[in-house]
Structures are given as C-alpha cells and as structure tokens.
Amino acid sequence: MEKFSSHKKLLNALFQSASEGIIVVDEWGDIVMANPTCLQMFGYTDTELIGKPLEILISAELKHVHSRHRTGFFKEPKNRPMGEGRMLHGESAAGNIFPVEVSLSHMEVEGEKFAIGFVVDISERKKSELALQQEKAVAQRYLDVAASIFLVLDTAGKVVQINRKGTQIMGYSEGEMRGKEWFEHFLPDTEKERVREVFNKLIHENLMVVENFVNPVLTRDRGERLIEWQNALIQDEQGRAVTILSSGVDITEKRKAEKDLMQALIEGQEVERERIAKELHDGLGQSLTAMRLNLNALDIHCTEVGPDARALFEQLKILVYNTTQDVKSIAKNLMPGVLRNSGLVEGLTYLCNSLSDLNAVKVYFQAYQMDKKLDSTQSIGLYRIAQELLNNALKHGKASEINVQLIGHQNSIVLMVEDNGVGFEKNTSSKGNGLGLKNIETRVNALNGCSLIDTHASKGTSVTVEIPL
C-alpha cells in the first residue's frame, strides 16, 4: 500500500510539473483533469475548466467535426498524433485563437474510458516558420530578379533550386529541373566528364570556390548556351559539404562577338599580308630584278676597271641577288602562292622544306587522311598556327629536329608539332615565347578549336591543335 501511494505521488508530481499541457476528457467530452501548464495555456483556473465540455476550447472551424472525432476515438481508442490545430484562449473566446500540436492517448479506470490529450503551444514555432518563409520569399524574389543564373546542386549533383533567369535560359520550369541529375540531363556529352571533375573536387577536396569556369549547357531545344560560372561549396556546422551554389552568366553572345572580332582581325591581317606580298613581288621585287639585269648588262663594260672597283662591283651583284631572294622569301611567307593555289598539305610541305633548307634543321612533315575539304579560313588558320609553332621551335626552342603531322578525322583536323629543343616551363614562359603562344591561342579560338601543350625545360615541346570541321 505504501509503494502504491509512493507511485501515485510520483505520477501526480509528473502531471503537475509537465512542460506540456495535459488534459483528460471522459467519454462524453467533459474535462476531468487539466495540469497547471494546460490551465495557463488556455487562460482558465482549475474550477473554471473542470467539468466543462471540451468544445469551449475548440475553435469555431473545428467544432462541427470534434464530436465525430471524439466518438471515433472512444470507439477504437489508441495512441495517435493529431497534428496541428487551433484552439481558443479563455480570456477572449471570441477570437484569441492560437495554434497547438496535440497527441492523444487513452486509459480505462474501473470500466470508464478516458482520453488524455498532450497539448503543446506552437505559437512561437509558427512565428519562426512564418518569418523563415518570408525570408525565403524575399531571397527568392532577389534571385528571380537577378540577371545571373543561381543554381543549387546537392552532393549527388541533383538540382535543388534554380532561379527564374536559369529557367529562362534552360527552357525548363523549376519543377521540371528539380531533383534531376545536372550532368546527365543538362550538359553536352563532351562536357560531362570535365565539369563533373570540378564538381567532385569541390565536394571531396573541400575547395571553397572555383571562379570563372566556363562550359556550355544543353537547353530544352537541344541548343547550347555558354555559361561562365562562379562555384562555391556550402558546408554545415561540422564542415561537411551540403550543397554547391553556382552563379552563372550567359556569355554566348559575348563570346560570339569576340570570335567575330578575332576573325575579322585575322582576316584583315591576311588581306594586309596579301597586299604587302603583292607590293613586294610586283613593286620592290620587280625593281630588284631590273637592277640585277642592269648590273649584268654593265658587267661586259667593267673589264678595264681596277681590281678594287671590280671587287666592289661583284659584291654589289651579290647584295642585289641576296636582297631579291630575301624579298621573294618574305613575300612567300606573307602569302605563299602554293597555299592559295594547291591547298594546306602542299603549303605545309613547302613551308617545312623551306625551313629545312634555310636553317640546316631537319623538319619532317607527314599528312594522313587529308581528303577533307577545308575552307580558306581553316587552311590559312592552320598554316599560320604551324608557321608560328615552327618559328617558336627554331627561335626559342633551338631545336635540331622538328616533326609536323596533319591528321584528318571524321569531324576534325589535328595538327601536331613536336621538337627536340630546350622546352620551357609553361608557367614561366619567356616574353617572346609568351607572345607566340598568345598568337596561336587567338587563332585556335577563332577556329573554335582547342590546343594542348606538353613541354618541360630541356625536354622539348609537343603542341597538339584540334580544329572542328
């Protein structure tokens, strides 16, 4: 008996001190017990609430269903969460409604059934949720009016969120994109591996930011747009990767304009080269040829001059001849007729043979599967790239042997230039070397191509250029 009394005191203490409201209702819906937390929550004293029907605490919109719910509970009593609801405060039953979260339990004492309600006032939580929703709405409005794409990916690479600018560029709604794997659905096949590699580095190597990363994306109509990204890793409090936030700017038109400008500049250079070559050949070249003819004509009249004058005369003939050859060489380098008349393969053959003859360097040229039809822009572009690479190998690389290969593939042309020269460190290239590489890069970009440089100091250089057809 003493043990029972002790348990009863403990249960009563728990009932009285519980931080959540506890209310006990009989089968007819009358309130039997309510703990202090419950009384304070609803604004009643113990005597004001005990014996009253539970409906006095129920908000108007729920009263019509409450009786049916109570009957159903007592018919099949079991513990159950009731979720969120709205109840009335006693001080102002006309309208002071607050949100609560209710769970129900049951008990039976001496044949009588009772429902035990555990009630939690969630007003503050609801206020916090509403404030958070409002903050999210404001943030979303900022994102939607932004001129940049804002893309959020989870650690599996799936789309969590994308703003309005992003959906406009991609041609999908946010709902259509959310949950889909970014790399698989929204990147061209040629870019998936490269972009995924950067993503994995951010996730697994804890790189906080990757700036100015450019890649094309695949739109709904299967078109491509070129996007420049700023990527940032978002971590939780434990430093674990949670999401990747990417801000992107569509630079498709900008890059097109830059390429058009580069192409116009290159075309202008070629026109000017051709003009100068023509001037050298038809103007200066013809004048030098006339000088040579006149000197040859004078030769028979100079038999009686002294040996010193004769020596000067012979030196003059040699100087005029050498100058004539130099002018011809410059004119051919500016715009070789063999390139214009016979195509890229013949043009590169002539270039390599000429360099071998002039520089006492072995320059080998091979062409494979070059039955491809190239337009003049591609032919001249590849010729100038090869010319620049060969000049670099001779002037800076001090090579004694150079191998040039031109290879035709189904959808591209590959130019490879390898030398056995001194090489260089790419991050510390010399001033002259850097200018040559910049010229090559400009021409490669103008042809929508790509290049790869493999070089180390004292180990030679290999440059591979690929141009799409």
GIWO-V134455 format. One record per residue. N is the residue number from 1. RES is the residue in three letters. BURIAL is + if it has 16 or more other ideal C-beta (glycine too) atoms within 10 Angstrom, else -. D_CENTER is the distance of its C-alpha to the mean C-alpha in Angstrom with 1 decimal. Layout:
n=N res=RES burial=BURIAL d_center=D_CENTER
n=N res=RES burial=BURIAL d_center=D_CENTER
This chain:
n=1 res=MET burial=- d_center=76.1
n=2 res=GLU burial=- d_center=74.9
n=3 res=LYS burial=- d_center=71.7
n=4 res=PHE burial=- d_center=71.1
n=5 res=SER burial=- d_center=71.8
n=6 res=SER burial=- d_center=69.3
n=7 res=HIS burial=- d_center=66.5
n=8 res=LYS burial=- d_center=67.4
n=9 res=LYS burial=- d_center=67.0
n=10 res=LEU burial=- d_center=63.7
n=11 res=LEU burial=- d_center=62.4
n=12 res=ASN burial=- d_center=63.7
n=13 res=ALA burial=- d_center=62.1
n=14 res=LEU burial=- d_center=58.7
n=15 res=PHE burial=- d_center=59.3
n=16 res=GLN burial=- d_center=60.3
n=17 res=SER burial=- d_center=57.5
n=18 res=ALA burial=- d_center=54.5
n=19 res=SER burial=- d_center=51.5
n=20 res=GLU burial=+ d_center=50.9
n=21 res=GLY burial=+ d_center=53.4
n=22 res=ILE burial=+ d_center=55.7
n=23 res=ILE burial=+ d_center=58.0
n=24 res=VAL burial=+ d_center=60.5
n=25 res=VAL burial=+ d_center=61.7
n=26 res=ASP burial=+ d_center=64.6
n=27 res=GLU burial=- d_center=64.7
n=28 res=TRP burial=- d_center=66.0
n=29 res=GLY burial=+ d_center=63.1
n=30 res=ASP burial=- d_center=65.0
n=31 res=ILE burial=+ d_center=63.6
n=32 res=VAL burial=- d_center=65.4
n=33 res=MET burial=+ d_center=63.5
n=34 res=ALA burial=+ d_center=60.7
n=35 res=ASN burial=+ d_center=59.6
n=36 res=PRO burial=- d_center=59.4
n=37 res=THR burial=+ d_center=55.6
n=38 res=CYS burial=+ d_center=56.0
n=39 res=LEU burial=+ d_center=58.9
n=40 res=GLN burial=- d_center=56.9
n=41 res=MET burial=+ d_center=53.9
n=42 res=PHE burial=+ d_center=56.0
n=43 res=GLY burial=- d_center=58.4
n=44 res=TYR burial=+ d_center=61.6
n=45 res=THR burial=- d_center=64.4
n=46 res=ASP burial=- d_center=65.5
n=47 res=THR burial=- d_center=68.7
n=48 res=GLU burial=- d_center=66.8
n=49 res=LEU burial=+ d_center=64.4
n=50 res=ILE burial=- d_center=66.4
n=51 res=GLY burial=- d_center=68.1
n=52 res=LYS burial=- d_center=66.1
n=53 res=PRO burial=- d_center=64.1
n=54 res=LEU burial=+ d_center=60.3
n=55 res=GLU burial=- d_center=59.7
n=56 res=ILE burial=+ d_center=60.4
n=57 res=LEU burial=+ d_center=57.0
n=58 res=ILE burial=+ d_center=55.1
n=59 res=SER burial=+ d_center=53.3
n=60 res=ALA burial=- d_center=54.7
n=61 res=GLU burial=- d_center=51.9
n=62 res=LEU burial=- d_center=52.4
n=63 res=LYS burial=- d_center=56.2
n=64 res=HIS burial=- d_center=56.8
n=65 res=VAL burial=- d_center=54.9
n=66 res=HIS burial=+ d_center=55.9
n=67 res=SER burial=- d_center=59.4
n=68 res=ARG burial=- d_center=58.0
n=69 res=HIS burial=- d_center=55.4
n=70 res=ARG burial=+ d_center=58.1
n=71 res=THR burial=- d_center=60.4
n=72 res=GLY burial=- d_center=57.7
n=73 res=PHE burial=+ d_center=56.9
n=74 res=PHE burial=+ d_center=60.6
n=75 res=LYS burial=- d_center=61.1
n=76 res=GLU burial=- d_center=58.4
n=77 res=PRO burial=+ d_center=57.8
n=78 res=LYS burial=- d_center=54.8
n=79 res=ASN burial=- d_center=52.2
n=80 res=ARG burial=- d_center=49.3
n=81 res=PRO burial=- d_center=46.5
n=82 res=MET burial=- d_center=47.1
n=83 res=GLY burial=- d_center=43.8
n=84 res=GLU burial=- d_center=43.6
n=85 res=GLY burial=+ d_center=46.4
n=86 res=ARG burial=- d_center=48.1
n=87 res=MET burial=+ d_center=51.5
n=88 res=LEU burial=+ d_center=54.1
n=89 res=HIS burial=+ d_center=55.2
n=90 res=GLY burial=+ d_center=59.0
n=91 res=GLU burial=- d_center=59.5
n=92 res=SER burial=- d_center=58.2
n=93 res=ALA burial=- d_center=58.3
n=94 res=ALA burial=- d_center=57.9
n=95 res=GLY burial=- d_center=54.3
n=96 res=ASN burial=- d_center=53.0
n=97 res=ILE burial=+ d_center=50.5
n=98 res=PHE burial=- d_center=47.9
n=99 res=PRO burial=+ d_center=45.5
n=100 res=VAL burial=+ d_center=46.4
n=101 res=GLU burial=+ d_center=45.3
n=102 res=VAL burial=+ d_center=48.2
n=103 res=SER burial=- d_center=49.0
n=104 res=LEU burial=+ d_center=52.4
n=105 res=SER burial=- d_center=54.7
n=106 res=HIS burial=- d_center=58.3
n=107 res=MET burial=- d_center=61.6
n=108 res=GLU burial=- d_center=65.1
n=109 res=VAL burial=- d_center=68.2
n=110 res=GLU burial=- d_center=71.7
n=111 res=GLY burial=- d_center=70.7
n=112 res=GLU burial=- d_center=68.7
n=113 res=LYS burial=- d_center=65.0
n=114 res=PHE burial=+ d_center=62.7
n=115 res=ALA burial=+ d_center=59.0
n=116 res=ILE burial=+ d_center=57.2
n=117 res=GLY burial=+ d_center=54.3
n=118 res=PHE burial=+ d_center=51.8
n=119 res=VAL burial=+ d_center=50.3
n=120 res=VAL burial=+ d_center=47.5
n=121 res=ASP burial=+ d_center=46.9
n=122 res=ILE burial=+ d_center=43.1
n=123 res=SER burial=- d_center=43.4
n=124 res=GLU burial=- d_center=41.4
n=125 res=ARG burial=- d_center=38.7
n=126 res=LYS burial=- d_center=38.5
n=127 res=LYS burial=- d_center=38.3
n=128 res=SER burial=- d_center=35.4
n=129 res=GLU burial=- d_center=33.6
n=130 res=LEU burial=- d_center=34.3
n=131 res=ALA burial=- d_center=33.1
n=132 res=LEU burial=- d_center=29.9
n=133 res=GLN burial=- d_center=29.5
n=134 res=GLN burial=- d_center=30.2
n=135 res=GLU burial=- d_center=27.7
n=136 res=LYS burial=- d_center=25.0
n=137 res=ALA burial=- d_center=26.2
n=138 res=VAL burial=- d_center=26.0
n=139 res=ALA burial=- d_center=22.5
n=140 res=GLN burial=- d_center=21.5
n=141 res=ARG burial=- d_center=23.3
n=142 res=TYR burial=- d_center=21.4
n=143 res=LEU burial=+ d_center=18.1
n=144 res=ASP burial=- d_center=19.6
n=145 res=VAL burial=- d_center=20.8
n=146 res=ALA burial=- d_center=17.7
n=147 res=ALA burial=- d_center=16.3
n=148 res=SER burial=+ d_center=12.7
n=149 res=ILE burial=+ d_center=10.8
n=150 res=PHE burial=+ d_center=11.3
n=151 res=LEU burial=+ d_center=10.2
n=152 res=VAL burial=+ d_center=12.0
n=153 res=LEU burial=+ d_center=11.9
n=154 res=ASP burial=+ d_center=15.0
n=155 res=THR burial=- d_center=15.5
n=156 res=ALA burial=- d_center=16.0
n=157 res=GLY burial=+ d_center=12.6
n=158 res=LYS burial=+ d_center=14.5
n=159 res=VAL burial=+ d_center=13.8
n=160 res=VAL burial=+ d_center=16.1
n=161 res=GLN burial=+ d_center=15.6
n=162 res=ILE burial=+ d_center=14.0
n=163 res=ASN burial=+ d_center=15.7
n=164 res=ARG burial=+ d_center=17.7
n=165 res=LYS burial=+ d_center=15.5
n=166 res=GLY burial=+ d_center=12.8
n=167 res=THR burial=+ d_center=15.7
n=168 res=GLN burial=- d_center=17.1
n=169 res=ILE burial=+ d_center=14.2
n=170 res=MET burial=+ d_center=13.8
n=171 res=GLY burial=- d_center=17.6
n=172 res=TYR burial=+ d_center=18.2
n=173 res=SER burial=- d_center=19.9
n=174 res=GLU burial=- d_center=18.6
n=175 res=GLY burial=- d_center=21.3
n=176 res=GLU burial=- d_center=20.3
n=177 res=MET burial=+ d_center=16.7
n=178 res=ARG burial=- d_center=17.8
n=179 res=GLY burial=- d_center=18.5
n=180 res=LYS burial=- d_center=16.8
n=181 res=GLU burial=- d_center=14.6
n=182 res=TRP burial=+ d_center=11.0
n=183 res=PHE burial=- d_center=10.6
n=184 res=GLU burial=- d_center=14.1
n=185 res=HIS burial=- d_center=14.4
n=186 res=PHE burial=+ d_center=11.4
n=187 res=LEU burial=+ d_center=9.9
n=188 res=PRO burial=- d_center=12.3
n=189 res=ASP burial=- d_center=14.4
n=190 res=THR burial=- d_center=13.6
n=191 res=GLU burial=- d_center=9.9
n=192 res=LYS burial=+ d_center=10.7
n=193 res=GLU burial=- d_center=12.2
n=194 res=ARG burial=- d_center=9.8
n=195 res=VAL burial=+ d_center=6.7
n=196 res=ARG burial=- d_center=9.6
n=197 res=GLU burial=- d_center=11.1
n=198 res=VAL burial=+ d_center=8.6
n=199 res=PHE burial=+ d_center=9.0
n=200 res=ASN burial=- d_center=12.7
n=201 res=LYS burial=- d_center=13.0
n=202 res=LEU burial=+ d_center=12.1
n=203 res=ILE burial=+ d_center=14.5
n=204 res=HIS burial=- d_center=17.3
n=205 res=GLU burial=- d_center=17.4
n=206 res=ASN burial=- d_center=17.1
n=207 res=LEU burial=- d_center=14.6
n=208 res=MET burial=- d_center=14.6
n=209 res=VAL burial=- d_center=11.8
n=210 res=VAL burial=+ d_center=9.0
n=211 res=GLU burial=- d_center=8.9
n=212 res=ASN burial=- d_center=7.9
n=213 res=PHE burial=- d_center=5.1
n=214 res=VAL burial=- d_center=5.3
n=215 res=ASN burial=+ d_center=5.3
n=216 res=PRO burial=+ d_center=7.8
n=217 res=VAL burial=+ d_center=8.5
n=218 res=LEU burial=+ d_center=12.2
n=219 res=THR burial=- d_center=14.4
n=220 res=ARG burial=- d_center=17.8
n=221 res=ASP burial=- d_center=19.8
n=222 res=ARG burial=- d_center=17.8
n=223 res=GLY burial=- d_center=16.6
n=224 res=GLU burial=- d_center=13.2
n=225 res=ARG burial=+ d_center=11.4
n=226 res=LEU burial=+ d_center=9.1
n=227 res=ILE burial=+ d_center=6.5
n=228 res=GLU burial=+ d_center=6.0
n=229 res=TRP burial=+ d_center=4.4
n=230 res=GLN burial=- d_center=7.2
n=231 res=ASN burial=+ d_center=7.3
n=232 res=ALA burial=+ d_center=10.9
n=233 res=LEU burial=+ d_center=13.3
n=234 res=ILE burial=- d_center=16.1
n=235 res=GLN burial=- d_center=19.4
n=236 res=ASP burial=- d_center=22.8
n=237 res=GLU burial=- d_center=26.1
n=238 res=GLN burial=- d_center=26.5
n=239 res=GLY burial=- d_center=23.3
n=240 res=ARG burial=- d_center=21.8
n=241 res=ALA burial=- d_center=18.2
n=242 res=VAL burial=- d_center=18.2
n=243 res=THR burial=+ d_center=14.8
n=244 res=ILE burial=+ d_center=11.2
n=245 res=LEU burial=+ d_center=10.7
n=246 res=SER burial=+ d_center=7.5
n=247 res=SER burial=+ d_center=8.6
n=248 res=GLY burial=+ d_center=7.2
n=249 res=VAL burial=+ d_center=9.6
n=250 res=ASP burial=+ d_center=10.7
n=251 res=ILE burial=- d_center=11.8
n=252 res=THR burial=+ d_center=13.3
n=253 res=GLU burial=- d_center=16.8
n=254 res=LYS burial=- d_center=16.4
n=255 res=ARG burial=- d_center=15.3
n=256 res=LYS burial=- d_center=18.1
n=257 res=ALA burial=- d_center=20.5
n=258 res=GLU burial=- d_center=19.7
n=259 res=LYS burial=- d_center=20.3
n=260 res=ASP burial=- d_center=23.4
n=261 res=LEU burial=- d_center=24.6
n=262 res=MET burial=- d_center=24.1
n=263 res=GLN burial=+ d_center=25.9
n=264 res=ALA burial=- d_center=28.6
n=265 res=LEU burial=- d_center=29.2
n=266 res=ILE burial=+ d_center=29.4
n=267 res=GLU burial=- d_center=31.7
n=268 res=GLY burial=- d_center=33.7
n=269 res=GLN burial=- d_center=34.0
n=270 res=GLU burial=+ d_center=35.3
n=271 res=VAL burial=- d_center=37.7
n=272 res=GLU burial=- d_center=39.0
n=273 res=ARG burial=+ d_center=39.3
n=274 res=GLU burial=- d_center=41.3
n=275 res=ARG burial=- d_center=43.4
n=276 res=ILE burial=- d_center=44.2
n=277 res=ALA burial=+ d_center=44.9
n=278 res=LYS burial=- d_center=47.3
n=279 res=GLU burial=- d_center=48.9
n=280 res=LEU burial=+ d_center=49.4
n=281 res=HIS burial=+ d_center=50.8
n=282 res=ASP burial=- d_center=53.0
n=283 res=GLY burial=- d_center=53.9
n=284 res=LEU burial=- d_center=53.9
n=285 res=GLY burial=+ d_center=54.2
n=286 res=GLN burial=- d_center=57.2
n=287 res=SER burial=- d_center=58.9
n=288 res=LEU burial=+ d_center=58.5
n=289 res=THR burial=- d_center=60.0
n=290 res=ALA burial=- d_center=62.9
n=291 res=MET burial=+ d_center=63.5
n=292 res=ARG burial=- d_center=63.7
n=293 res=LEU burial=- d_center=66.2
n=294 res=ASN burial=- d_center=68.3
n=295 res=LEU burial=+ d_center=68.3
n=296 res=ASN burial=- d_center=69.4
n=297 res=ALA burial=- d_center=72.1
n=298 res=LEU burial=- d_center=73.3
n=299 res=ASP burial=- d_center=73.4
n=300 res=ILE burial=- d_center=76.9
n=301 res=HIS burial=- d_center=78.2
n=302 res=CYS burial=- d_center=77.1
n=303 res=THR burial=- d_center=79.5
n=304 res=GLU burial=- d_center=82.0
n=305 res=VAL burial=- d_center=79.7
n=306 res=GLY burial=- d_center=79.6
n=307 res=PRO burial=- d_center=77.4
n=308 res=ASP burial=- d_center=75.1
n=309 res=ALA burial=- d_center=74.5
n=310 res=ARG burial=- d_center=74.0
n=311 res=ALA burial=- d_center=71.3
n=312 res=LEU burial=- d_center=69.5
n=313 res=PHE burial=- d_center=69.7
n=314 res=GLU burial=- d_center=68.2
n=315 res=GLN burial=- d_center=65.4
n=316 res=LEU burial=- d_center=64.7
n=317 res=LYS burial=+ d_center=64.6
n=318 res=ILE burial=- d_center=62.1
n=319 res=LEU burial=- d_center=59.9
n=320 res=VAL burial=+ d_center=59.9
n=321 res=TYR burial=- d_center=59.0
n=322 res=ASN burial=- d_center=56.1
n=323 res=THR burial=- d_center=54.8
n=324 res=THR burial=+ d_center=55.0
n=325 res=GLN burial=- d_center=53.0
n=326 res=ASP burial=- d_center=50.4
n=327 res=VAL burial=+ d_center=50.0
n=328 res=LYS burial=- d_center=49.7
n=329 res=SER burial=- d_center=47.1
n=330 res=ILE burial=- d_center=45.0
n=331 res=ALA burial=+ d_center=45.4
n=332 res=LYS burial=+ d_center=44.3
n=333 res=ASN burial=- d_center=41.2
n=334 res=LEU burial=+ d_center=40.3
n=335 res=MET burial=+ d_center=40.6
n=336 res=PRO burial=+ d_center=42.2
n=337 res=GLY burial=- d_center=44.3
n=338 res=VAL burial=- d_center=43.7
n=339 res=LEU burial=+ d_center=40.0
n=340 res=ARG burial=- d_center=40.8
n=341 res=ASN burial=- d_center=43.7
n=342 res=SER burial=- d_center=42.8
n=343 res=GLY burial=+ d_center=39.0
n=344 res=LEU burial=+ d_center=36.3
n=345 res=VAL burial=+ d_center=38.1
n=346 res=GLU burial=- d_center=41.3
n=347 res=GLY burial=+ d_center=39.7
n=348 res=LEU burial=+ d_center=38.0
n=349 res=THR burial=+ d_center=41.2
n=350 res=TYR burial=+ d_center=43.1
n=351 res=LEU burial=+ d_center=40.7
n=352 res=CYS burial=+ d_center=40.8
n=353 res=ASN burial=- d_center=44.6
n=354 res=SER burial=+ d_center=45.1
n=355 res=LEU burial=+ d_center=43.2
n=356 res=SER burial=- d_center=45.2
n=357 res=ASP burial=- d_center=48.4
n=358 res=LEU burial=- d_center=47.7
n=359 res=ASN burial=- d_center=46.2
n=360 res=ALA burial=- d_center=48.0
n=361 res=VAL burial=+ d_center=44.6
n=362 res=LYS burial=- d_center=44.0
n=363 res=VAL burial=+ d_center=41.2
n=364 res=TYR burial=- d_center=40.7
n=365 res=PHE burial=+ d_center=39.0
n=366 res=GLN burial=- d_center=38.3
n=367 res=ALA burial=- d_center=36.8
n=368 res=TYR burial=- d_center=36.0
n=369 res=GLN burial=- d_center=35.7
n=370 res=MET burial=- d_center=35.4
n=371 res=ASP burial=- d_center=36.9
n=372 res=LYS burial=- d_center=33.7
n=373 res=LYS burial=- d_center=34.3
n=374 res=LEU burial=+ d_center=32.3
n=375 res=ASP burial=- d_center=32.5
n=376 res=SER burial=- d_center=33.8
n=377 res=THR burial=- d_center=30.4
n=378 res=GLN burial=+ d_center=29.0
n=379 res=SER burial=+ d_center=32.3
n=380 res=ILE burial=+ d_center=32.7
n=381 res=GLY burial=+ d_center=29.0
n=382 res=LEU burial=+ d_center=29.4
n=383 res=TYR burial=+ d_center=32.9
n=384 res=ARG burial=+ d_center=31.8
n=385 res=ILE burial=+ d_center=29.0
n=386 res=ALA burial=+ d_center=31.7
n=387 res=GLN burial=+ d_center=34.2
n=388 res=GLU burial=+ d_center=31.9
n=389 res=LEU burial=+ d_center=31.2
n=390 res=LEU burial=+ d_center=34.9
n=391 res=ASN burial=+ d_center=35.9
n=392 res=ASN burial=+ d_center=33.6
n=393 res=ALA burial=+ d_center=35.1
n=394 res=LEU burial=+ d_center=38.6
n=395 res=LYS burial=- d_center=38.3
n=396 res=HIS burial=+ d_center=36.0
n=397 res=GLY burial=+ d_center=35.9
n=398 res=LYS burial=- d_center=39.7
n=399 res=ALA burial=+ d_center=39.4
n=400 res=SER burial=- d_center=42.5
n=401 res=GLU burial=- d_center=40.8
n=402 res=ILE burial=+ d_center=37.8
n=403 res=ASN burial=+ d_center=36.6
n=404 res=VAL burial=+ d_center=34.8
n=405 res=GLN burial=+ d_center=33.6
n=406 res=LEU burial=+ d_center=32.5
n=407 res=ILE burial=+ d_center=31.3
n=408 res=GLY burial=+ d_center=30.9
n=409 res=HIS burial=- d_center=28.7
n=410 res=GLN burial=- d_center=28.5
n=411 res=ASN burial=- d_center=25.4
n=412 res=SER burial=- d_center=25.0
n=413 res=ILE burial=+ d_center=27.1
n=414 res=VAL burial=+ d_center=26.7
n=415 res=LEU burial=+ d_center=28.5
n=416 res=MET burial=+ d_center=29.3
n=417 res=VAL burial=+ d_center=31.3
n=418 res=GLU burial=+ d_center=32.6
n=419 res=ASP burial=+ d_center=35.2
n=420 res=ASN burial=+ d_center=37.3
n=421 res=GLY burial=+ d_center=37.1
n=422 res=VAL burial=+ d_center=36.4
n=423 res=GLY burial=+ d_center=32.6
n=424 res=PHE burial=+ d_center=30.6
n=425 res=GLU burial=- d_center=28.0
n=426 res=LYS burial=- d_center=24.7
n=427 res=ASN burial=- d_center=24.0
n=428 res=THR burial=- d_center=27.5
n=429 res=SER burial=+ d_center=28.2
n=430 res=SER burial=- d_center=31.3
n=431 res=LYS burial=- d_center=31.4
n=432 res=GLY burial=- d_center=32.7
n=433 res=ASN burial=+ d_center=30.4
n=434 res=GLY burial=- d_center=27.4
n=435 res=LEU burial=- d_center=28.5
n=436 res=GLY burial=+ d_center=29.0
n=437 res=LEU burial=+ d_center=25.5
n=438 res=LYS burial=- d_center=24.1
n=439 res=ASN burial=+ d_center=26.3
n=440 res=ILE burial=+ d_center=25.1
n=441 res=GLU burial=- d_center=21.4
n=442 res=THR burial=- d_center=22.3
n=443 res=ARG burial=+ d_center=24.3
n=444 res=VAL burial=+ d_center=21.7
n=445 res=ASN burial=+ d_center=19.0
n=446 res=ALA burial=+ d_center=21.8
n=447 res=LEU burial=+ d_center=22.4
n=448 res=ASN burial=- d_center=18.8
n=449 res=GLY burial=+ d_center=19.3
n=450 res=CYS burial=- d_center=18.0
n=451 res=SER burial=+ d_center=20.1
n=452 res=LEU burial=- d_center=20.8
n=453 res=ILE burial=+ d_center=23.3
n=454 res=ASP burial=- d_center=25.4
n=455 res=THR burial=+ d_center=27.9
n=456 res=HIS burial=- d_center=29.9
n=457 res=ALA burial=- d_center=32.9
n=458 res=SER burial=- d_center=36.1
n=459 res=LYS burial=- d_center=34.4
n=460 res=GLY burial=+ d_center=33.7
n=461 res=THR burial=+ d_center=30.5
n=462 res=SER burial=- d_center=28.8
n=463 res=VAL burial=+ d_center=26.4
n=464 res=THR burial=+ d_center=24.9
n=465 res=VAL burial=+ d_center=23.6
n=466 res=GLU burial=+ d_center=22.6
n=467 res=ILE burial=+ d_center=22.9
n=468 res=PRO burial=- d_center=22.4
n=469 res=LEU burial=- d_center=25.6
